[in-house]
Amino acid sequence: MDAQAVPPDNCPALVLNADFRPLSYYPLSLWSWQDAIKAVFLDRVNIVSNYDKVVHSPTLEMKLPSVVSLKDYIKPARWPAFTRFNVFLRDKFSCQYCGATDELTFDHVVPRSKGGQTTWDNVVAACSPCNLAKGGKMPREARMWPAQKPFRPTVYELHSNGRLFPPNYLHQSWQDYLYWDTELEP
């Protein structure tokens, strides 16, 4: 085999569902090279594409998988979990009051002190200065209204937003399965 025998640390494998769509766009569904090889030997995935790098054991030499597809289809959840990350992703990583992208926090539109719940319909991303300025006030009292009314997104909506934020590293072999308009690494 004439592939490069170099340390494989920076060779993650893109994980596709059995329908050849990524399991997740943001965060991008990636496995370490070790997990990808383990899944190959457990016959849980098909290798779709390889890196030009190899790993060796005493009895085997193998190219590292760059794209794998699951053999069994995993039905995606329709509704995502309510997490801080998913709220930020829904709100496109920007403060819903001023548009800032730094120092993001949760803001309860109806403050908890006034009966507001920690739910999709009452929480927005807010930068620290806006969150402090609003404090425990209602939007009308603070004269601060979110740019977008909070809502419970679908997994599809989060995936769509995730495509707006491509990861720092995209390998060329992933190009046919991802939909970012950026230059891909060779």
C-alpha positions as a printed Julia matrix, in Angstrom:
186×3 Matrix{Float64}:
   0.0    0.0    0.0
   1.52   3.35  -0.96
  -0.52   5.51   1.4
   1.08   7.74   3.99
   1.95   6.05   7.27
   1.59   9.05   9.61
  -0.08   9.62  12.98
  -3.87   9.48  12.38
  -4.92  11.84  15.17
  -6.54  14.4   12.87
  -8.5   11.97  10.73
 -12.1   11.94  11.93
 -14.69   9.97   9.98
 -17.91  11.61   8.83
 -20.79   9.4    9.99
 -23.76   9.08   7.67
 -27.08   7.41   8.4
 -28.05   4.47   6.17
 -29.71   7.01   3.82
 -26.32   8.75   3.37
 -27.3   11.9    5.27
 -25.17  13.04   8.21
 -26.6   12.04  11.57
 -26.13  15.66  12.62
 -24.9   18.86  11.02
 -24.19  20.88  14.13
 -22.34  19.47  15.79
 -21.23  17.56  12.71
 -21.5   13.79  13.2
 -17.87  12.73  13.41
 -16.16   9.73  14.97
 -12.53   9.4   15.91
 -10.5    7.14  13.64
 -10.45   4.52  16.42
 -14.26   4.47  16.72
 -14.64   4.28  12.94
 -12.28   1.29  12.67
 -13.99  -0.43  15.6
 -17.38   0.01  13.88
 -15.94  -1.45  10.65
 -14.72  -4.56  12.48
 -18.04  -4.9   14.34
 -19.73  -4.79  10.9
 -21.91  -1.8   11.89
 -20.84   0.5    9.05
 -19.83   0.51   5.41
 -16.73   2.42   4.38
 -17.74   5.02   1.79
 -14.41   6.81   1.41
 -10.88   6.61   2.83
  -8.04   8.94   3.72
  -4.64   8.31   2.17
  -3.33   7.53   5.65
  -2.96   4.03   7.01
  -2.75   2.39  10.4
  -0.91  -0.82  11.12
  -1.25  -3.7   13.5
   1.12  -6.68  13.61
  -1.08  -8.47  11.04
  -3.04  -5.76   9.25
  -2.59  -2.54   7.34
  -5.71  -0.46   6.72
  -6.52   2.92   5.18
  -8.39   5.16   7.59
 -12.06   5.67   6.76
 -12.98   9.3    6.04
 -16.71   8.61   5.46
 -18.74   5.74   6.86
 -22.43   4.93   6.59
 -24.43   3.05   9.18
 -25.8   -0.3    8.05
 -28.97   0.2   10.08
 -31.07   3.34   9.62
 -31.55   5.46  12.73
 -34.82   7.37  12.63
 -34.05  11.0   13.52
 -35.9   12.54  16.43
 -38.51  15.07  15.32
 -38.03  17.37  18.3
 -34.6   18.26  19.65
 -33.72  18.25  23.34
 -34.02  21.56  25.15
 -30.38  22.45  25.84
 -28.41  25.68  26.06
 -26.55  24.77  22.85
 -29.78  24.08  20.95
 -31.3   27.4   22.09
 -28.19  29.21  20.83
 -28.36  27.26  17.55
 -32.07  28.07  17.14
 -31.22  31.76  17.67
 -28.23  31.51  15.29
 -25.72  32.25  18.03
 -26.79  35.88  18.35
 -28.35  37.97  21.08
 -32.04  38.34  20.38
 -31.99  41.89  21.74
 -28.94  43.51  20.09
 -27.49  40.91  17.68
 -24.16  40.48  19.5
 -22.47  37.09  19.2
 -20.2   37.2   22.28
 -20.89  36.27  25.9
 -24.21  34.53  25.15
 -26.48  33.53  28.02
 -30.06  32.35  28.48
 -32.71  35.0   29.0
 -36.19  34.2   30.26
 -38.51  36.52  28.31
 -41.0   36.25  31.17
 -38.6   36.21  34.15
 -38.67  33.18  36.45
 -39.4   35.6   39.3
 -42.67  36.4   37.52
 -43.62  32.78  36.8
 -41.7   32.28  33.56
 -40.7   28.72  32.73
 -37.42  27.41  31.33
 -38.93  26.19  28.05
 -38.47  26.69  24.32
 -41.32  29.21  24.31
 -39.82  31.46  27.0
 -36.02  31.36  26.6
 -33.85  33.25  24.1
 -30.14  33.77  23.58
 -28.99  37.08  25.06
 -25.56  38.62  25.5
 -24.52  39.28  29.1
 -24.96  43.08  28.87
 -28.53  42.75  27.5
 -29.41  40.05  30.03
 -28.15  42.27  32.86
 -29.98  45.31  31.48
 -33.26  43.39  31.24
 -32.77  41.7   34.6
 -36.01  40.5   36.16
 -38.18  42.87  34.15
 -40.89  42.03  31.64
 -40.05  43.03  28.04
 -42.41  46.04  28.2
 -40.86  47.31  31.46
 -37.32  46.93  30.07
 -38.34  48.17  26.62
 -36.53  45.13  25.21
 -38.2   42.67  22.86
 -36.56  39.64  21.26
 -35.97  39.94  17.51
 -37.67  36.57  17.11
 -40.4   35.19  19.32
 -39.06  32.07  21.09
 -40.37  28.79  19.67
 -39.81  25.05  19.82
 -37.74  24.19  16.71
 -37.79  20.94  14.8
 -34.61  18.93  14.28
 -34.79  19.99  10.63
 -34.79  23.68  11.62
 -31.73  23.17  13.84
 -29.95  21.24  11.06
 -30.77  24.06   8.67
 -29.32  26.63  11.1
 -26.3   24.39  11.69
 -25.45  24.61   8.0
 -24.89  28.34   8.51
 -21.93  27.54  10.79
 -19.56  25.13   9.03
 -16.88  23.51  11.16
 -13.28  24.65  10.88
 -12.26  21.41   9.18
 -14.06  19.8    6.24
 -12.33  17.04   4.3
 -12.74  16.85   0.5
 -14.25  13.35   0.73
 -17.16  14.8    2.73
 -18.19  17.24  -0.01
 -20.95  15.09  -1.55
 -22.69  14.73   1.82
 -22.51  18.26   3.25
 -24.07  21.48   2.07
 -21.8   24.33   3.14
 -20.53  26.88   0.65
 -16.92  26.85   1.78
 -13.59  25.58   0.57
 -12.96  22.0    1.65
  -9.6   20.69   2.83
  -7.75  18.39   0.36
